[in-house]
Amino acid sequence: MLERRLDIFVHTQQGVRRIFTYRRWMFLLPAALTLSLALGCLFLWPYRAGHDALSVRRQQALGRLAGQKAAALRLRERILRLEGEAARIGSFDGKLAAMLGAPRERGGPGGLAGRGADLVLGDTHTHRLLEFLEALQGRMAAEEVAQQALALSLFERRLEFLAKPSLWPAKGYITSGFGGRSSPFGRGGDFHNGVDIKVPLGSPVVAAGAGRVTEADTVNGYGLRVVVSHDFGLETVYAHLKKAEVRPGQQVRRGERIGLSGNSGRTTGAHLHYEVHAGGTPVNPRQYMLD
C-alpha cells in the first residue's frame, strides 16, 4: 500500500534537512487523469474512426440531391412540353368542331397550363404533383377520344371538309387579325373584316377550300381580288393580289393555286388580305385555318 505521507531528508554539514514531503494523493491524481484521458479516447475513437465514412455518406447525399434537382428540372420541361401539346390538340379539336358544327366542351387541357411547372418547383408535396399529372393525363385522354370522334365524323363528312376553307391561303404569318384595330392609314380605328398574312411579293396564293370562283376583278380598296364560293354558305376573299390565275365560273380544288400575292389596292406593303364570309357576314378566318 502507498503510504499516506512520506518525508524525504538529506544529510548536510548543518545536519539533517527535510527537502520533500510525498503524500498519497500526489500519485493518485496523475493516475486518475491518465485513466480519464484513456477512457475519453476510447469513447471518442468510434466517432473518429467513422469520420471518413460520414464524409463519404455526405458526398453521396449531396450527389443524390443534385440528381433530384436535375430530375425535377427535366420533369418541369417535360410537363411544359406536355401542356403545350395538350393546348395545341385542344385548339385543333376546337377548330375541327367549329368546322363540322359539332358542340365541344370548353376548358380542355389548356385550363391546366402553367400549374405543372409551378408544382415541380414550388410544391414539396409529391402527391399534389401526381394529382396534377393524373388530371392532365385525363384531359389528354378526353381530347384524344374527342379527336377520334371528330376524325370519324370528318371521314363521314369528308366532302364537306374539303369544301370548307381550312387551309392557310399562303405561307406566312398574320400581322393583323380580325376585328377592331388601329387604322394603319392614320388616326382612329376601324374594323378589320379578315386577316393580313405577311408574305413576299409574288408568293403563291391557294384556295383554302374547294369551290367555284365567283369574282376575279379589281375593287376599290381591295385591289385585285379573287372571291371563291364554297358550299354551306361560306365564301372566301383573297385581296391585294399581283396576279389572278383563275376566272369567274371556274371550279377550284382545295389547295389549288389561284394567284400571286401583291400590294394592289390600298395597302401599306405587300401582303395577302384574306376573308371568310358565313351567310354573307365576315367571320374570323382563324376559326377555320387549321395549324
Protein Blocks (a to p, Z undefined) as FASTA:
>chain_A
ZZfbdcdddddfkbccdfbdcdfklmmmmmmmmmmmmmmmmmmmmmmmmmmmmmmmmmmm
mmmmmmmmmmmmmmmmmmmmmmmmmmmmmmmmmmmmmmnopacdehilklmgoklmmmmm
mpcbfklmmmmmmmmmmmmmmmmmmmmmmmmmmmmmmmmmmmpcfbcfbdcddfbdcddd
ddfkbgcddddfbdcddddehiacddfbdcddfbdcddehjlpadddddehhiacddehi
fbdcbdehiacdehiafbdcdfehjdfbdcddddddeehiacdfklmmcZZ
